[in-house]
Amino acid sequence: MSKIQIIYQGGMFGNLIRFILDRSLPDSNLKNIENPFTKEKNVHQPFNWSDKFSNSHQIIFKNYPYLLEKYPNLKTDPRQPDPSAKKIIVTSDKDNEVFIHRCAFYRIPLTIGKSNIDEIIKLRELEFVNNSFQNNKESEMVAKELKKIEFHADEHIWTKEYQKLLQDQSHYQFNIKNLFDIELLCNELKKIAEFFNIELQIDKPYLAGLIEKIKKIAPVDTIDRCGIVYRAIKNKEDITCAELDIIEQAWIEVLLEKEHDCVLFPFGTNWFSTTKQINEFLERYPLYLKHMNPRLPWYNNIKNPFYLTGKL
């Protein structure tokens, strides 16, 4: 049988999808595993996997030497996109792209920093961080600002390589939301079996129990929260938004800064309590505070001379 490789962005449940597919094979060695999760809520365990499925992130590391400098452990990581393997690409809804970034924030094991906040800061160019923020110590404010620069730039190499894979119509695309609903998941497994001409035995009761565990894992438990808040802002509805994390805050601020000419949200994490407050901020933003946003690469089709790349 030809091999099938699951390509996923960091934190996007690639090992879990592999486990479900592998366990669904008629001769699977994983049938007796009741709970595949570790205490960290991932599936990073040395199971007796079949040779049918493998997984990888989207980056061929040798093409990006600076990544190997930042992540020395990648030099010995055997997982690379296999050009000879058929592919399943784990995707998300276009209007919920922030979920990919939140999965990375909550679920990727730390390799550089001592916390997820520290990790964001240490991934940026040290000189840029030191000069811009006076130091490179752990700070939620700094981490949020660096994510805003990243989101505005839309130049993150992991995202670019992911977008390239989505253009290849020969790859099967697995929407991550299919993993959180039993009917959707069962239907998706049937489609995968047909697409790759393989036999999969769907254990619906087992999968239903697995999904209940998945839905309690961050950020799945708040997967639609950012979208709900953003739509409420657009529709002038008043709902609470105080509980949004810094990734969600940064994402919404970037969307709104792109939509509202020369409006800049204040630096920091002292955020809004309700969407009504956000709309009042946008509607009453003083003219004398409006100026070109240094995070935007272009302004009125003119290249921004003050543009920050964030040193991604």
C-alpha positions, -999 to 999 in steps of 0.1 A, spaced: 0 0 0 12 35 -8 20 56 23 -2 85 35 13 114 53 -7 138 75 7 174 72 -3 197 100 7 230 116 21 227 150 -5 220 177 -32 211 152 -37 175 165 -17 157 138 -7 129 160 -43 124 172 -56 123 136 -29 97 128 -40 77 158 -77 77 147 -68 66 112 -43 40 123 -67 26 149 -94 23 122 -73 0 100 -87 -36 102 -53 -50 114 -44 -21 137 -22 -27 168 -40 2 186 -75 -13 191 -69 -19 228 -59 17 237 -87 33 256 -71 67 261 -43 79 238 -37 112 256 -8 120 278 -12 142 309 -3 172 286 -33 163 264 -13 153 234 -7 120 217 31 120 217 35 84 228 56 55 213 26 35 200 30 4 178 21 24 147 14 8 114 35 17 83 5 31 65 3 65 81 30 91 91 28 128 99 49 159 95 48 196 96 49 215 64 85 228 65 115 211 48 140 223 74 171 223 52 155 250 31 155 273 62 189 272 80 178 299 104 151 277 117 176 250 126 196 277 145 165 286 165 154 250 169 185 228 172 163 197 179 149 199 144 183 187 130 174 153 143 137 154 136 130 126 111 96 140 101 98 159 68 73 162 40 77 131 19 74 138 -18 65 102 -25 36 100 0 0 109 -6 -11 137 16 -38 147 41 -36 184 49 -51 195 81 -70 227 75 -92 252 93 -121 274 82 -108 305 64 -127 328 88 -112 311 118 -75 311 109 -67 324 144 -75 289 157 -42 277 141 -22 303 159 -40 295 192 -32 258 188 4 267 184 3 289 215 -14 264 237 -2 231 225 33 232 210 59 218 235 83 246 245 118 244 229 133 278 236 114 298 263 103 290 298 67 298 290 45 303 259 49 341 264 86 338 266 87 315 236 71 342 213 97 368 224 127 345 220 117 336 184 121 372 173 154 388 164 171 397 197 184 431 186 149 441 173 133 432 206 159 448 228 159 481 208 121 482 205 111 472 240 142 480 261 148 444 269 138 408 259 124 396 292 91 377 294 62 401 290 26 395 278 25 431 264 56 425 243 44 390 232 10 404 221 27 433 201 50 408 184 21 387 173 3 418 160 34 426 139 34 390 126 -3 390 118 0 423 100 30 412 79 14 379 69 49 366 62 51 338 87 71 311 69 50 283 84 19 299 70 34 304 36 44 268 33 10 257 45 -7 279 18 15 263 -9 2 228 1 -34 240 0 -30 249 -37 -23 212 -46 -56 197 -55 -42 161 -53 -40 164 -15 -69 155 7 -80 184 29 -92 175 64 -110 204 81 -100 204 118 -137 209 128 -144 174 116 -125 162 146 -149 178 171 -182 163 159 -190 126 158 -212 126 127 -187 149 108 -158 127 118 -175 94 108 -184 109 74 -149 122 70 -134 88 76 -156 73 50 -145 100 25 -108 94 33 -113 56 28 -128 62 -6 -103 89 -16 -73 67 -8 -90 34 -17 -83 19 18 -104 0 43 -113 18 75 -134 3 103 -153 31 120 -157 25 158 -184 52 164 -189 46 202 -151 48 208 -148 79 186 -177 96 204 -159 91 237 -127 104 223 -144 136 210 -158 144 244 -122 144 257 -110 165 228 -137 192 233 -123 199 268 -88 206 255 -76 242 251 -82 260 227 -109 236 213 -131 245 243 -131 281 230 -127 275 192 -154 299 181 -149 326 207 -128 350 187 -151 348 157 -181 354 178 -166 386 193 -154 399 159 -188 393 143 -205 411 173 -182 441 167 -191 442 131 -228 438 137 -228 464 166 -240 438 191 -229 442 227 -214 410 243 -186 404 268 -150 400 255 -129 404 285 -118 367 286 -100 368 252 -64 356 253 -36 377 239 -36 358 206 -73 366 201 -68 402 212 -40 406 187 -59 390 159 -90 412 163 -70 444 167 -51 436 135 -84 430 116 -99 462 129 -67 483 122 -67 471 86 -104 481 83 -103 515 100 -79 540 85 -51 551 107 -66 537 139 -41 521 163 -51 502 193 -31 510 224 0 490 233 -7 465 261 -31 439 274 -54 462 294 -82 452 270 -119 459 266 -147 443 287 -174 445 260 -178 448 222 -197 480 229 -165 496 243 -146 485 212 -171 501 189 -171 533 209 -133 533 207 -135 530 169 -163 555 164 -148 582 187 -111 577 179 -96 613 178 -85 627 145 -53 641 161 -42 606 171 -46 591 136 -14 584 117 2 558 95 3 524 112 40 512 113 28 476 114 12 479 79 35 473 49 14 495 26 -8 525 30 -31 537 2 -10 516 -22 21 535 -10 49 515 6 51 524 43 86 537 51 81 530 88 70 494 83 81 468 109 86 433 98 88 420 133 119 401 123 100 368 119 
